[in-house]
């Protein structure tokens, strides 16, 4: 059993574990952001339309979503080290094959392999980190976990722009290889052996209900922007199917005598329920603007993909500035005050874009992004840390899967809502030319402000002060170290 703490409040071996896991997971984070900026280039290179090319992203996201629910069972059955190495190796295989793809169909198929590997890696990484923290300094632990989420949006678009501008599209996937190879070597030598595992039964019926439910919901939400609204068969059918399957899973999970794929009793914990709600709403209230910002610079101000990526980098800088302090404050005073302050900063940073037009000073907008990023960093880390307060043993694995699902659904829902709002605003102001387009973007940013304000309500339910400290003390440390 790991005892004691380091100077930063984290258990011994935690930083070593962080280096091992983050090395591998950076490939997943960079891959997503790089490919997202290259859809148009892939379509031209392979002589297919945007509707087909979009499946390079859609297939990856759906594969990732479908395997997240199984990650908790896989870790319990086979152990964290085995599943991590398998997942990273699968992602590496998918990356190499994607770089060698001979047509769009083969590329889409190989992206599915990447999605399966990435979908297993992300919740398992969270699980291993929380177990290693042993219920102590969860805020600081989540600050480490959140590092890829910060670096991806900063470096990914820039790296993607450089590759698309100067190299073949195949290099989008070759850049993953060094991270994967080094990550595999570090994991093989650095992660502790899993030992013998109990033969945990897989909830087959739960898997058959939940995985397709998540995939159908995410697919339906992605089609909202493509089809220009919800009143379309490609949106209504998958959303209806996904909701029906989700209801079926809830009924099954509450009635089954065995262990369900995801334990819904977690939602009886106030801290977990509030965090899960905020993880979903953050996709709508906070990250919906992530869709707007690059579109603002590219469509309204005529910037290239590379230039837009560089102009958005200050937001990542702001997130880096508050990441460490947000984790420390969460451990000291609880999540509520930190999250509320983060929301206020996010609102202030976004406010500048409600007034932005064709010729607004880029330095002023960059400073606003620093403030907005600082708010985002102060919101996401406490929410993630609070989700694990008071949880023990197998509950941590269930929580890792559940939080990843809530994040994915929230992100897809947020992007869908913002896409519809923007399209509606553009149509309303189309006759006014470029000035009308500027007004459409400004009005849509006003919508994001209102949606962010709505997220303040569940933030009030987050624990603070002594309530957070009591929950942390109730959480037992991990039974065995995760690094040798």
Helices and strands as residue ranges (DSSP letters): H 14-36, H 39-46, H 50-53, H 55-68, H 71-78, H 80-99, H 104-133, H 138-145, H 147-166, H 171-190, H 204-227, H 233-255, G 264-268, H 270-285, H 288-295, I 296-300, H 305-333, H 335-354, H 362-386, H 394-428, G 430-432, H 433-454, H 456-459, H 466-474
